[in-house]
Amino acid sequence: MPASQQKLINLNIERVSAEEVRQAAEYQAAILADVAGRRGTLHGRIKPLAPHMAVAGPAITVEVRPGDNLAIHAAMAVARPGDVLVIDGKGDLSCALLGEIMATQAQASGIAGIIIDGAVRDAETLSKQRFPVFTAGLNPCGPTKFIPGRVNHAISVAGAAVQAGDLVVGDIDGVVVIPRDEVGTIIELAKGKLEGEVKRLSAIHDGDLRPHWLENALRQAGMLSEGEVLP
């Protein structure tokens, strides 16, 4: 089908379940990223506007041309409560793609949060609110609203592939994306990972300061010879 005839807004997508979102939200993005094979994390330039901000939910994917937010308005119109807008703004920081008005509309619509590889504005106000906004940067310049974009198509945003309906989890460390059909497995792995980390932290507090796997790993890497030990 010629590009000019492609459907630019997909309305019917399959989302990660609300129960899986609830369970995944109990874990740090770092835990989920580790058990996902250290894949699916967005570039570190994507940060929350304030440390208290955290988000989890199914992705509504948006692709825009730099400096234009028409497709974001379309995505806000089709998103359901609990959805997270994940916007491929091409990393462009020359113009903000949204600010207080759009964030307020999104929050009032029940959207769970916004993640954007691009710039936003009105940061002083937004950073004091609970509504989570993750962004690559700030710029006071406003966007245009006339260039076609795409909603609920596959995107690549800040180094991660995202499909509409995938699980998105973000916190102060950044953002991780989990493919929808892998979420159940990842949650189970995250449970085991967290239990292991709690035990390790407890052991450190009890004086067990060296990981038990360290010397073997050093030998395998050629940093210690066979039979050699650390002091």
Backbone as CSV, one residue per row, in Angstrom:
resi,resn,N_x,N_y,N_z,CA_x,CA_y,CA_z,C_x,C_y,C_z
1,MET,0.849,-1.191,0.000,0.000,0.000,0.000,0.891,1.249,0.000
2,PRO,0.639,2.210,-0.888,1.438,3.438,-0.893,1.356,4.145,0.448
3,ALA,2.455,4.825,0.801,2.501,5.501,2.093,1.339,6.467,2.268
4,SER,0.925,7.116,1.163,-0.140,8.103,1.246,-1.481,7.471,1.614
5,GLN,-1.618,6.123,1.419,-2.866,5.435,1.704,-2.812,4.627,3.009
6,GLN,-1.683,4.606,3.674,-1.564,3.854,4.915,-2.426,4.486,6.012
7,LYS,-2.963,3.628,6.856,-3.752,4.109,7.991,-2.796,4.673,9.022
8,LEU,-2.876,5.948,9.295,-1.909,6.596,10.175,-2.284,6.498,11.642
9,ILE,-3.560,6.262,11.948,-4.010,6.119,13.332,-4.670,4.753,13.485
10,ASN,-4.056,3.893,14.277,-4.635,2.581,14.573,-5.431,2.678,15.872
11,LEU,-6.700,2.370,15.797,-7.562,2.487,16.970,-7.626,1.203,17.777
12,ASN,-7.498,0.084,17.121,-7.674,-1.209,17.788,-6.322,-1.862,18.043
13,ILE,-5.889,-1.848,19.294,-4.624,-2.469,19.675,-4.879,-3.393,20.862
14,GLU,-4.001,-4.354,21.039,-4.092,-5.262,22.182,-3.116,-4.795,23.245
15,ARG,-3.635,-4.542,24.425,-2.825,-3.971,25.494,-2.410,-5.025,26.511
16,VAL,-1.277,-4.787,27.165,-0.919,-5.555,28.346,-2.046,-5.389,29.367
17,SER,-2.342,-6.442,30.125,-3.502,-6.405,31.009,-3.290,-5.465,32.196
18,ALA,-4.409,-4.986,32.733,-4.345,-4.096,33.893,-3.710,-4.791,35.086
19,GLU,-3.957,-6.081,35.261,-3.368,-6.818,36.373,-1.854,-6.931,36.213
20,GLU,-1.392,-7.174,34.993,0.059,-7.234,34.762,0.696,-5.872,34.989
21,VAL,0.018,-4.814,34.605,0.529,-3.463,34.878,0.660,-3.252,36.384
22,ARG,-0.372,-3.650,37.126,-0.345,-3.476,38.582,0.821,-4.230,39.205
23,GLN,1.028,-5.465,38.762,2.116,-6.269,39.309,3.481,-5.687,38.920
24,ALA,3.631,-5.295,37.677,4.916,-4.764,37.218,5.279,-3.463,37.917
25,ALA,4.265,-2.674,38.263,4.507,-1.387,38.912,5.126,-1.537,40.295
26,GLU,5.121,-2.751,40.841,5.720,-2.987,42.151,7.247,-3.068,42.082
27,TYR,7.790,-3.115,40.868,9.240,-3.285,40.707,9.874,-2.049,40.097
28,GLN,11.119,-1.813,40.487,11.889,-0.746,39.867,12.120,-1.056,38.393
29,ALA,12.242,0.005,37.602,12.591,-0.182,36.189,13.897,-0.957,36.062
30,ALA,14.823,-0.743,36.999,16.125,-1.421,36.946,15.985,-2.930,37.113
31,ILE,15.113,-3.365,38.008,14.877,-4.798,38.213,14.314,-5.412,36.940
32,LEU,13.308,-4.758,36.371,12.684,-5.274,35.153,13.680,-5.303,33.999
33,ALA,14.515,-4.276,33.893,15.495,-4.235,32.812,16.512,-5.359,32.936
34,ASP,16.939,-5.651,34.148,17.918,-6.717,34.357,17.362,-8.065,33.916
35,VAL,16.143,-8.378,34.364,15.595,-9.702,34.052,15.113,-9.787,32.609
36,ALA,14.986,-8.658,31.944,14.635,-8.646,30.520,15.874,-8.772,29.643
37,GLY,16.993,-9.135,30.240,18.218,-9.287,29.463,18.935,-7.981,29.187
38,ARG,18.639,-6.963,30.007,19.233,-5.635,29.835,18.919,-5.073,28.450
39,ARG,17.714,-5.374,27.996,17.202,-4.839,26.735,15.956,-4.006,27.017
40,GLY,15.632,-3.150,26.076,14.384,-2.407,26.153,14.437,-1.120,26.939
41,THR,15.621,-0.701,27.374,15.698,0.558,28.112,15.893,1.727,27.150
42,LEU,15.212,2.816,27.448,15.398,4.028,26.671,16.711,4.702,27.060
43,HIS,17.265,5.461,26.139,18.510,6.192,26.392,18.374,7.042,27.655
44,GLY,19.483,7.194,28.361,19.480,7.918,29.626,19.109,9.384,29.519
45,ARG,19.010,9.897,28.294,18.577,11.294,28.162,17.097,11.462,28.527
46,ILE,16.358,10.366,28.544,14.941,10.441,28.899,14.816,10.373,30.417
47,LYS,14.420,11.491,31.031,14.385,11.586,32.496,13.039,12.145,32.955
48,PRO,12.624,11.771,34.161,11.417,12.391,34.715,11.689,13.850,35.077
49,LEU,10.655,14.673,34.974,10.828,16.081,35.337,11.076,16.263,36.822
50,ALA,10.712,15.275,37.627,10.956,15.336,39.070,11.217,13.922,39.573
51,PRO,12.050,13.779,40.609,12.419,12.440,41.094,11.242,11.592,41.568
52,HIS,10.160,12.224,42.012,9.039,11.453,42.551,8.185,10.811,41.465
53,MET,8.409,11.151,40.222,7.540,10.682,39.147,7.826,9.232,38.765
54,ALA,6.753,8.451,38.640,6.860,7.063,38.208,5.612,6.721,37.414
55,VAL,5.764,5.771,36.470,4.642,5.437,35.610,4.729,3.979,35.192
56,ALA,3.564,3.366,34.950,3.492,2.024,34.389,2.182,1.904,33.640
57,GLY,2.232,1.300,32.445,1.008,1.130,31.681,1.294,0.696,30.267
58,PRO,0.243,0.403,29.502,0.408,0.025,28.097,0.739,1.237,27.234
59,ALA,1.595,1.016,26.262,2.076,2.111,25.426,1.078,2.473,24.337
60,ILE,0.819,3.763,24.215,0.219,4.330,23.011,1.379,4.984,22.268
61,THR,1.764,4.429,21.147,2.959,4.900,20.451,2.613,6.044,19.513
62,VAL,3.521,7.017,19.472,3.318,8.204,18.642,4.621,8.538,17.931
63,GLU,4.528,8.747,16.638,5.680,9.220,15.870,5.338,10.583,15.292
64,VAL,6.188,11.567,15.542,5.958,12.923,15.040,7.163,13.393,14.239
65,ARG,6.947,14.362,13.411,8.050,15.071,12.788,8.572,16.080,13.802
66,PRO,9.895,16.312,13.834,10.442,17.250,14.810,9.700,18.590,14.802
67,GLY,9.326,19.035,15.996,8.713,20.347,16.141,7.222,20.410,15.898
68,ASP,6.567,19.262,15.616,5.129,19.284,15.349,4.430,18.266,16.246
69,ASN,3.318,18.670,16.876,2.663,17.786,17.842,1.244,17.373,17.448
70,LEU,0.890,17.494,16.172,-0.461,17.134,15.744,-0.799,15.698,16.118
71,ALA,0.140,14.776,15.877,-0.119,13.366,16.166,-0.275,13.115,17.661
72,ILE,0.358,13.928,18.512,0.193,13.761,19.961,-1.234,14.094,20.362
73,HIS,-1.802,15.134,19.767,-3.192,15.462,20.042,-4.110,14.316,19.624
74,ALA,-3.817,13.698,18.486,-4.613,12.556,18.035,-4.490,11.397,19.019
75,ALA,-3.278,11.147,19.495,-3.057,10.049,20.441,-3.799,10.289,21.742
76,MET,-3.838,11.520,22.205,-4.555,11.838,23.436,-6.054,11.600,23.270
77,ALA,-6.536,11.777,22.047,-7.962,11.581,21.792,-8.352,10.112,21.782
78,VAL,-7.433,9.230,21.405,-7.765,7.802,21.293,-7.290,6.981,22.479
79,ALA,-6.428,7.550,23.328,-5.903,6.805,24.474,-7.008,6.511,25.485
80,ARG,-6.864,5.396,26.174,-7.788,5.011,27.230,-7.169,5.314,28.593
81,PRO,-7.990,5.413,29.633,-7.423,5.594,30.979,-6.416,4.495,31.306
82,GLY,-5.279,4.904,31.852,-4.220,3.963,32.191,-3.144,3.836,31.138
83,ASP,-3.402,4.322,29.924,-2.402,4.253,28.863,-1.263,5.242,29.117
84,VAL,-0.105,4.944,28.528,1.061,5.829,28.604,1.420,6.271,27.187
85,LEU,1.489,7.563,26.956,1.918,8.058,25.653,3.436,7.917,25.546
86,VAL,3.889,7.218,24.522,5.318,7.051,24.263,5.593,7.684,22.905
87,ILE,6.322,8.785,22.917,6.405,9.648,21.746,7.818,9.683,21.181
88,ASP,7.948,9.288,19.933,9.214,9.395,19.214,9.297,10.785,18.610
89,GLY,9.963,11.685,19.332,10.168,13.049,18.856,11.505,13.232,18.188
90,LYS,12.167,12.106,17.849,13.457,12.115,17.133,14.584,12.744,17.943
91,GLY,14.373,12.900,19.243,15.402,13.509,20.079,15.589,14.985,19.837
92,ASP,14.676,15.592,19.093,14.804,17.007,18.738,14.437,17.895,19.919
93,LEU,15.291,18.857,20.227,15.064,19.758,21.360,14.882,21.200,20.913
94,SER,14.619,21.413,19.619,14.506,22.781,19.114,13.172,23.424,19.457
95,CYS,12.150,22.593,19.735,10.837,23.096,20.135,10.207,22.123,21.113
96,ALA,9.502,22.658,22.091,8.746,21.795,22.987,7.548,21.220,22.239
97,LEU,7.249,19.941,22.507,6.103,19.299,21.878,4.859,19.317,22.757
98,LEU,5.021,19.643,24.033,3.856,19.783,24.914,4.274,20.548,26.160
99,GLY,3.259,21.010,26.887,3.491,21.753,28.122,2.341,21.546,29.091
100,GLU,2.087,22.540,29.928,1.117,22.390,31.005,-0.281,22.087,30.499
101,ILE,-0.722,22.739,29.430,-2.090,22.543,28.952,-2.300,21.105,28.496
102,MET,-1.391,20.578,27.677,-1.558,19.212,27.182,-1.389,18.191,28.294
103,ALA,-0.467,18.431,29.206,-0.291,17.506,30.323,-1.525,17.496,31.217
104,THR,-2.128,18.657,31.419,-3.344,18.735,32.226,-4.483,17.994,31.544
105,GLN,-4.595,18.162,30.229,-5.622,17.433,29.474,-5.402,15.927,29.568
106,ALA,-4.151,15.506,29.423,-3.835,14.073,29.496,-4.203,13.506,30.858
107,GLN,-3.840,14.208,31.919,-4.150,13.741,33.270,-5.653,13.674,33.486
108,ALA,-6.383,14.688,33.035,-7.834,14.708,33.200,-8.507,13.595,32.409
109,SER,-7.855,13.155,31.331,-8.387,12.070,30.498,-8.094,10.695,31.076
110,GLY,-7.297,10.635,32.129,-6.950,9.360,32.744,-5.693,8.731,32.206
111,ILE,-5.008,9.424,31.307,-3.728,8.919,30.796,-2.747,8.836,31.965
112,ALA,-1.978,7.733,32.018,-1.126,7.477,33.182,0.153,8.299,33.183
113,GLY,0.612,8.718,32.018,1.842,9.487,31.947,2.286,9.694,30.516
114,ILE,3.341,10.475,30.359,3.877,10.804,29.039,5.376,10.588,29.043
115,ILE,5.858,9.901,28.019,7.293,9.688,27.819,7.615,10.191,26.422
116,ILE,8.553,11.120,26.305,8.787,11.763,25.022,10.269,11.949,24.752
117,ASP,10.714,11.451,23.615,12.086,11.707,23.168,12.084,13.014,22.391
118,GLY,11.966,14.080,23.154,11.868,15.422,22.620,11.796,16.382,23.787
119,ALA,11.462,17.628,23.512,11.442,18.660,24.545,10.018,18.945,25.015
120,VAL,9.910,19.414,26.267,8.661,19.942,26.801,8.944,21.324,27.379
121,ARG,7.889,21.984,27.849,8.053,23.281,28.509,7.112,23.363,29.704
122,ASP,7.086,24.507,30.360,6.314,24.694,31.600,6.807,23.747,32.684
123,ALA,8.108,23.538,32.709,8.689,22.543,33.617,8.522,22.911,35.083
124,GLU,8.538,24.191,35.409,8.397,24.574,36.818,7.065,24.089,37.378
125,THR,6.009,24.258,36.599,4.688,23.805,37.043,4.579,22.292,37.006
126,LEU,4.985,21.695,35.895,4.826,20.249,35.732,5.643,19.466,36.755
127,SER,6.820,19.964,37.099,7.687,19.224,38.017,7.135,19.188,39.434
128,LYS,6.208,20.076,39.764,5.629,20.119,41.096,4.371,19.258,41.200
129,GLN,3.925,18.727,40.084,2.701,17.933,40.074,3.021,16.452,40.127
130,ARG,1.986,15.633,40.328,2.175,14.186,40.412,2.154,13.521,39.044
131,PHE,1.579,14.166,38.056,1.448,13.542,36.745,2.829,13.338,36.139
132,PRO,3.186,12.081,35.801,4.544,11.808,35.349,4.798,12.218,33.902
133,VAL,5.838,13.020,33.722,6.303,13.416,32.396,7.800,13.127,32.319
134,PHE,8.175,12.284,31.359,9.570,11.942,31.117,9.970,12.575,29.785
135,THR,11.129,13.227,29.749,11.482,13.994,28.568,12.986,14.022,28.349
136,ALA,13.377,14.352,27.131,14.799,14.466,26.798,15.353,15.848,27.089
137,GLY,14.486,16.829,27.311,14.989,18.172,27.562,13.880,19.201,27.575
138,LEU,14.274,20.459,27.655,13.345,21.581,27.769,13.610,22.606,26.680
139,ASN,12.535,23.298,26.280,12.668,24.415,25.348,11.395,25.242,25.430
140,PRO,11.503,26.565,25.551,10.301,27.393,25.642,9.556,27.549,24.323
141,CYS,10.197,27.237,23.211,9.570,27.392,21.900,8.437,26.388,21.723
142,GLY,7.311,26.845,21.219,6.159,25.976,21.015,6.180,25.276,19.663
143,PRO,5.347,24.224,19.495,5.335,23.428,18.276,4.325,23.931,17.250
144,THR,4.433,23.372,16.047,3.393,23.543,15.047,2.407,22.378,15.161
145,LYS,1.323,22.440,14.375,0.259,21.434,14.488,-0.330,21.129,13.117
146,PHE,0.514,20.808,12.149,-0.050,20.541,10.822,0.652,19.421,10.050
147,ILE,1.696,18.808,10.612,2.426,17.775,9.876,1.919,16.399,10.298
148,PRO,1.536,15.537,9.363,1.025,14.216,9.731,2.060,13.405,10.511
149,GLY,1.571,12.655,11.486,2.390,11.703,12.223,1.676,10.370,12.236
150,ARG,2.118,9.467,13.107,1.493,8.144,13.186,1.202,7.800,14.645
151,VAL,0.090,7.106,14.870,-0.335,6.704,16.205,-0.569,5.199,16.218
152,ASN,0.011,4.544,17.207,-0.108,3.098,17.403,0.493,2.289,16.259
153,HIS,1.621,2.776,15.759,2.490,2.022,14.874,3.750,1.658,15.654
154,ALA,4.498,0.698,15.158,5.783,0.364,15.772,6.718,1.563,15.654
155,ILE,7.416,1.859,16.751,8.359,2.974,16.743,9.683,2.529,17.357
156,SER,10.696,3.313,17.071,11.975,3.192,17.764,12.197,4.516,18.468
157,VAL,12.202,4.484,19.795,12.294,5.720,20.558,13.457,5.636,21.537
158,ALA,14.390,6.560,21.404,15.539,6.642,22.304,16.265,5.302,22.421
159,GLY,16.386,4.592,21.283,17.152,3.357,21.248,16.382,2.095,21.569
160,ALA,15.090,2.185,21.822,14.289,1.009,22.160,13.134,0.849,21.179
161,ALA,12.860,-0.395,20.801,11.708,-0.693,19.953,10.458,-0.774,20.820
162,VAL,9.384,-0.153,20.368,8.130,-0.146,21.131,6.975,-0.448,20.192
163,GLN,6.152,-1.407,20.593,4.910,-1.693,19.895,3.747,-1.172,20.733
164,ALA,2.716,-0.717,20.070,1.517,-0.291,20.801,1.023,-1.436,21.679
165,GLY,0.712,-1.125,22.923,0.236,-2.131,23.868,1.306,-2.766,24.718
166,ASP,2.587,-2.528,24.399,3.670,-3.038,25.229,3.624,-2.393,26.613
167,LEU,4.250,-3.059,27.582,4.338,-2.503,28.929,5.470,-1.487,29.007
168,VAL,5.172,-0.342,29.585,6.173,0.710,29.802,6.231,1.003,31.293
169,VAL,7.438,0.980,31.856,7.632,1.296,33.268,8.746,2.326,33.385
170,GLY,8.475,3.409,34.095,9.475,4.445,34.275,9.540,4.924,35.713
171,ASP,10.745,5.266,36.152,10.942,5.859,37.475,12.172,6.741,37.410
172,ILE,12.745,7.086,38.546,13.865,8.028,38.570,15.076,7.518,37.797
173,ASP,15.203,6.184,37.647,16.331,5.617,36.906,16.157,5.701,35.398
174,GLY,14.924,5.841,34.926,14.670,5.878,33.496,13.496,5.007,33.115
175,VAL,13.476,4.563,31.859,12.308,3.883,31.303,12.714,2.558,30.672
176,VAL,11.902,1.524,30.911,12.107,0.234,30.271,10.804,-0.178,29.595
177,VAL,10.941,-0.822,28.434,9.795,-1.307,27.669,9.864,-2.829,27.613
178,ILE,8.756,-3.501,27.961,8.678,-4.958,27.933,7.644,-5.362,26.893
179,PRO,8.012,-6.189,25.899,7.031,-6.650,24.922,5.823,-7.285,25.612
180,ARG,4.649,-7.007,25.095,3.410,-7.421,25.742,3.362,-8.910,26.029
181,ASP,3.831,-9.740,25.092,3.723,-11.186,25.290,4.799,-11.755,26.205
182,GLU,5.704,-10.906,26.709,6.744,-11.367,27.617,6.523,-10.903,29.052
183,VAL,5.483,-10.123,29.272,5.315,-9.457,30.565,5.149,-10.452,31.711
184,GLY,4.329,-11.489,31.525,4.119,-12.459,32.596,5.404,-13.112,33.041
185,THR,6.205,-13.513,32.081,7.497,-14.136,32.394,8.416,-13.161,33.115
186,ILE,8.465,-11.929,32.643,9.344,-10.920,33.235,8.938,-10.630,34.676
187,ILE,7.655,-10.595,34.960,7.201,-10.344,36.339,7.666,-11.459,37.269
188,GLU,7.554,-12.708,36.820,8.021,-13.821,37.650,9.525,-13.742,37.887
189,LEU,10.276,-13.404,36.854,11.728,-13.263,37.000,12.077,-12.096,37.917
190,ALA,11.295,-11.022,37.827,11.551,-9.860,38.676,11.347,-10.208,40.145
191,LYS,10.357,-11.032,40.429,10.123,-11.457,41.815,11.347,-12.162,42.376
192,GLY,11.900,-13.105,41.612,13.096,-13.815,42.062,14.304,-12.901,42.184
193,LYS,14.441,-11.974,41.232,15.555,-11.028,41.257,15.499,-10.150,42.507
194,LEU,14.327,-9.658,42.820,14.185,-8.791,43.990,14.478,-9.556,45.273
195,GLU,13.993,-10.786,45.372,14.276,-11.596,46.554,15.774,-11.797,46.731
196,GLY,16.479,-12.058,45.623,17.926,-12.228,45.693,18.636,-10.962,46.132
197,GLU,18.171,-9.812,45.641,18.815,-8.553,46.009,18.574,-8.212,47.484
198,VAL,17.382,-8.516,47.975,17.090,-8.266,49.391,18.012,-9.111,50.269
199,LYS,18.209,-10.366,49.879,19.103,-11.239,50.636,20.538,-10.725,50.591
200,ARG,20.981,-10.272,49.421,22.363,-9.775,49.297,22.576,-8.518,50.146
201,LEU,21.611,-7.622,50.138,21.730,-6.417,50.952,21.781,-6.766,52.436
202,SER,20.981,-7.728,52.828,21.001,-8.158,54.229,22.358,-8.740,54.588
203,ALA,22.936,-9.538,53.672,24.243,-10.131,53.927,25.321,-9.061,54.048
204,ILE,25.246,-8.026,53.214,26.219,-6.935,53.288,26.141,-6.248,54.645
205,HIS,24.931,-5.990,55.102,24.758,-5.341,56.406,25.268,-6.226,57.544
206,ASP,25.295,-7.542,57.302,25.802,-8.470,58.319,27.307,-8.703,58.193
207,GLY,27.962,-7.997,57.274,29.408,-8.082,57.160,29.937,-8.941,56.021
208,ASP,29.055,-9.574,55.238,29.490,-10.381,54.093,29.668,-9.437,52.906
209,LEU,30.884,-8.881,52.756,31.073,-7.763,51.836,31.466,-8.166,50.420
210,ARG,31.915,-9.375,50.217,32.401,-9.767,48.885,31.431,-10.746,48.226
211,PRO,30.996,-10.477,46.989,30.114,-11.426,46.306,30.771,-12.804,46.185
212,HIS,30.020,-13.864,46.406,30.570,-15.215,46.393,31.029,-15.654,45.000
213,TRP,30.500,-15.009,43.976,30.828,-15.402,42.600,32.072,-14.692,42.061
214,LEU,32.624,-13.746,42.803,33.628,-12.847,42.242,34.889,-13.561,41.773
215,GLU,35.507,-14.402,42.617,36.781,-15.012,42.248,36.630,-15.928,41.034
216,ASN,35.553,-16.699,40.969,35.337,-17.566,39.819,35.189,-16.754,38.540
217,ALA,34.453,-15.635,38.627,34.295,-14.777,37.454,35.628,-14.177,37.025
218,LEU,36.468,-13.810,37.987,37.779,-13.260,37.659,38.668,-14.301,36.978
219,ARG,38.574,-15.556,37.423,39.353,-16.621,36.777,38.885,-16.843,35.342
220,GLN,37.584,-16.864,35.148,37.058,-17.069,33.807,37.442,-15.935,32.870
221,ALA,37.599,-14.747,33.422,37.989,-13.590,32.615,39.499,-13.473,32.450
222,GLY,40.249,-14.370,33.080,41.697,-14.321,32.979,42.350,-13.308,33.888
223,MET,41.630,-12.802,34.856,42.184,-11.810,35.763,42.824,-12.444,36.997
224,LEU,42.466,-13.704,37.285,43.113,-14.498,38.321,43.491,-15.839,37.717
225,SER,44.652,-16.365,38.076,45.055,-17.690,37.609,44.396,-18.762,38.486
226,GLU,44.375,-20.020,38.001,43.770,-21.098,38.745,44.472,-21.278,40.077
227,GLY,43.739,-21.319,41.152,44.305,-21.449,42.478,44.635,-20.122,43.133
228,GLU,44.718,-19.062,42.362,44.993,-17.741,42.930,43.716,-17.193,43.572
229,VAL,43.896,-16.516,44.707,42.735,-15.960,45.419,42.990,-14.509,45.766
230,LEU,41.958,-13.813,46.008,42.057,-12.430,46.456,42.361,-12.422,47.958
231,PRO,42.983,-11.369,48.434,43.266,-11.312,49.877,41.976,-11.175,50.695
